[in-house]
Structure formats: structure tokens, C-alpha cells
Amino acid sequence: MDLATVVELYRKYANDLAAVRDAQRQLLTTFTGKVKAQLDDIEAEITYLRVRDARPRTVVEIGALHGWSATWILRALKDNGAGHLHSYDLIDSSERHVPDDLARNRTFHHGDVREKWRDLDPDYVFIDAAHSARFAHWYVKNLFPALKSGTPVSVHDVYHFRWPIPFSEGAVLMRHLAERGIASFTAAKPRRDGAYERLMDLRRDLGLAEPIRDSTDNPMVYFTLP
């Protein structure tokens, strides 16, 4: 996963992504009060594009909150014509916010994924849960070794600054990847490495730049397990 690959995916699925963006913009109008859409635009789009390209049979989402990330994943599975999402969370708010036409391809598991993870056999893993070093130590030591080689993984809230916060989930994750020589990609604006600006230019060229949400951090990290 690198910038060139992301650019290629944007171009390949530009028309489908435009339709999904319109649908997600409309869905966001139903999110009121304390209901939160937790992904920024570019990281949500890359999630959609990566699921489209990987064509997973089973996606595991660890941390669903109010369902915003689930809907992006589910739209990718729907456009692929196959695949099922398993979401794990301690709260069941997402059950009330994922539209019925998407929810038929989703199973929600209420509870702590650390008590249920041995039942998982995903082809794609999306992590946006307890953002603590303790939780990161758990998934790099227990979950990652149990996953198939070649499994794409996304982890949210790593780069809200140029570097991960010390002793945070992001710091634990990035140290784990570095020690194992696992390359990763982020479009995080705070990284100031040019990826965010390149993708903004590309999205303008493709007519995809109108914001859905105001936040522009895009702190998610993408990688593939060896």
C-alpha cells in the first residue's frame, strides 16, 4: 500500500466513489446530536477503495461507534457484489444508524472483541476501538499472529500529529511494524509528507473534492500483514 497504489485506485473507481460520496453525504444529514462520524473524507474513501480492490469475503471491524465506518465498508462490499461485515463494539449505537439496505450484509457482535477474537477469520481488518497502548499490545501480540498472511489492515487515529503520541496505541503499532519491516501508508495531513496534498489535487481533478465532513486529519494507517 503506497501513494501510487492509492492514486491508481482513485482513478479506477472514480465513478463508483462519486456515487458513494453522494450517498454518504446524504446519510450524514441523519447523524444528529451526539452521533459522530469518526472517519475523515480521504481515509474513508481509501477504506472504500481498498475494500473494493481486495474483494474480501469477510471484513472484521473492531470499533463501530455510530456506524459511519461500517457504512463505507458496506457500500464497498455491496458494489463488489459479495462479502460480509462483522462489527464488534461495546456499545450498540451503530445498530440504529446503519441503513437497512446495507445492514443485511452485516452482523453486529455486542461485547469485547478480546473475548471473541478466536472466532475471527477475516480477509480484511479495520481497527478503531480503544486507543490505548494496552489495547495495541493486545492486538499486535494476539490478533495479528492469528491472521492469514496477506491480510489488509487499517488502524485509525495514529497520526493526529506528525508522529504518534508517545506511549499511545499509534506508537505501539508503528514500532511493531518497524521492527518487522512492514511498510505502511497514511494520508494524514499532519504528517506533512506530501501524500495528503497529492490526493487533494487528484480528488479535485476527478471532481471528488467537495467536503463531506470538515475534519482533515485523516490519521488512519494502512498496511498488509506478511
C-alpha positions in Angstrom: 0.0 0.0 0.0 1.6 3.2 -1.2 0.6 6.6 -2.7 0.9 5.3 -6.3 -1.5 2.4 -5.5 -4.0 4.8 -3.8 -3.8 7.1 -6.9 -4.5 4.2 -9.2 -7.5 3.0 -7.1 -9.0 6.5 -7.1 -8.8 6.6 -10.9 -10.1 3.1 -11.3 -13.2 3.5 -9.1 -13.8 7.3 -9.5 -17.4 6.9 -10.8 -18.4 4.5 -8.1 -16.8 6.5 -5.4 -18.6 9.6 -6.6 -21.9 7.8 -6.1 -20.9 6.5 -2.7 -19.8 10.0 -1.6 -23.2 11.4 -2.5 -24.9 8.6 -0.5 -22.7 9.2 2.5 -23.3 12.9 2.4 -27.0 12.3 2.5 -26.6 9.7 5.3 -24.6 12.2 7.3 -27.6 14.6 7.5 -29.3 11.9 9.6 -26.5 12.0 12.2 -27.7 14.4 14.8 -26.7 15.4 18.3 -24.1 13.2 19.8 -24.0 10.8 16.9 -20.4 11.0 15.5 -19.0 10.2 12.0 -15.5 9.2 13.0 -13.7 8.9 9.7 -12.4 11.9 7.7 -13.1 12.0 4.0 -9.9 10.8 2.4 -9.4 7.9 4.9 -13.0 6.9 4.4 -12.6 6.9 0.7 -9.3 4.9 0.8 -11.1 2.4 3.0 -13.8 2.1 0.4 -11.3 1.8 -2.4 -9.1 -0.8 -0.6 -12.1 -3.0 0.2 -13.2 -2.7 -3.4 -9.8 -3.8 -4.6 -9.2 -6.5 -2.0 -12.7 -8.0 -2.6 -12.8 -9.7 0.9 -15.3 -12.3 1.8 -15.2 -11.4 5.4 -14.3 -8.0 6.9 -13.9 -7.5 10.7 -14.5 -4.1 12.1 -13.2 -3.6 15.7 -14.9 -0.5 17.0 -18.0 0.6 15.2 -19.2 3.5 17.3 -22.2 5.0 15.5 -21.7 3.1 12.2 -20.1 5.7 9.9 -17.1 3.5 9.1 -19.4 0.5 8.7 -21.4 2.2 6.0 -18.3 2.9 3.9 -17.2 -0.7 4.2 -20.7 -2.0 3.5 -21.0 0.2 0.4 -17.8 -1.3 -0.9 -19.0 -4.8 -0.3 -22.3 -4.0 -2.0 -20.5 -2.6 -5.0 -18.3 -5.7 -5.1 -21.4 -7.9 -5.1 -20.1 -10.1 -2.3 -18.7 -10.0 1.3 -19.9 -9.7 4.8 -19.0 -7.4 7.6 -18.7 -8.4 11.3 -18.6 -5.4 13.6 -17.5 -5.6 17.3 -18.2 -2.9 19.9 -19.1 -2.4 23.5 -21.9 -0.1 22.5 -24.7 -1.0 20.0 -25.4 2.5 18.7 -24.3 1.5 15.1 -27.3 -0.9 15.0 -29.6 2.2 14.9 -27.7 4.1 12.2 -26.6 1.7 9.5 -29.4 1.7 6.8 -31.4 -1.4 6.3 -30.3 -2.0 2.7 -26.7 -2.1 3.9 -27.2 -3.9 7.3 -28.3 -7.1 5.6 -24.6 -7.7 4.8 -23.5 -7.1 8.4 -23.5 -8.9 11.7 -23.1 -6.9 14.9 -21.3 -8.5 17.9 -22.0 -6.7 21.1 -19.1 -7.1 23.5 -15.3 -7.0 23.9 -13.6 -8.4 20.9 -10.8 -9.7 23.1 -13.2 -12.2 24.4 -14.4 -13.3 21.0 -11.4 -12.9 18.7 -10.7 -16.6 18.3 -13.8 -17.0 16.1 -12.4 -14.5 13.6 -11.1 -15.5 10.2 -11.2 -12.2 8.2 -9.8 -11.2 4.9 -9.7 -7.6 5.9 -9.4 -6.0 9.4 -10.4 -2.5 10.4 -9.5 -1.3 13.9 -10.9 1.9 15.5 -11.5 0.9 19.1 -9.8 1.6 22.5 -6.9 3.9 21.5 -4.6 2.8 24.2 -1.1 1.3 24.3 -2.6 -1.6 26.2 -5.1 -2.4 23.5 -2.5 -2.1 20.8 -0.2 -4.5 22.7 -3.1 -7.0 22.8 -3.8 -6.9 19.1 -0.2 -7.0 17.9 0.6 -9.9 20.2 -2.6 -11.9 19.9 -4.7 -10.9 16.9 -2.1 -10.2 14.2 -0.2 -13.5 14.5 -3.5 -15.3 14.1 -4.4 -13.6 10.8 -3.7 -15.0 7.4 -0.6 -13.8 5.6 -1.6 -11.0 3.2 -4.5 -9.7 5.3 -5.0 -6.0 4.7 -5.3 -4.0 8.0 -6.4 -0.4 8.7 -5.9 1.3 12.1 -7.4 4.6 12.9 -6.2 7.6 15.0 -2.5 7.0 14.6 -1.3 10.3 13.1 -3.2 13.3 14.6 0.3 14.9 14.8 3.4 14.4 12.7 4.4 11.5 14.9 2.3 9.2 17.0 1.9 10.3 20.6 4.4 8.6 22.8 3.1 5.6 24.8 -0.1 5.6 22.7 -1.7 2.9 20.5 -0.1 4.5 17.5 3.4 4.4 19.0 3.0 0.7 19.8 1.7 -0.1 16.4 4.3 1.8 14.4 7.1 0.3 16.5 5.7 -3.1 15.8 5.6 -2.5 12.1 9.1 -1.0 12.0 10.6 -3.9 13.9 9.1 -6.3 11.4 9.9 -4.3 8.3 6.2 -3.9 7.4 5.6 -0.9 5.2 2.6 1.3 5.8 0.8 4.2 4.2 -1.1 7.2 5.6 -2.7 10.2 4.0 -2.6 12.0 7.3 -2.3 15.8 6.8 -0.2 16.3 10.0 2.5 14.0 8.6 3.4 16.8 6.1 4.9 14.2 3.7 3.0 15.4 0.6 0.5 12.5 0.4 -2.5 14.5 1.6 -1.8 17.3 -0.8 -1.3 14.9 -3.8 -4.6 13.2 -3.1 -6.4 16.6 -2.7 -5.1 17.6 -6.1 -6.2 14.3 -7.6 -9.6 14.5 -6.0 -10.1 18.0 -7.5 -9.1 16.6 -10.9 -11.7 13.8 -10.5 -14.4 16.0 -9.2 -14.4 14.4 -5.8 -13.0 17.3 -3.6 -16.3 18.7 -2.2 -16.0 18.0 1.6 -18.4 15.6 3.3 -17.0 16.3 6.7 -15.0 19.3 7.9 -12.2 17.4 9.6 -9.0 16.9 7.5 -6.6 15.0 9.8 -7.1 11.6 8.1 -5.0 9.8 10.8 -5.5 6.2 9.6 -2.7 3.9 8.8 -2.9 1.1 6.1 -0.7 -2.0 5.8 -0.7 -5.6 4.8 0.4 -8.4 7.2 3.3 -10.5 5.9 
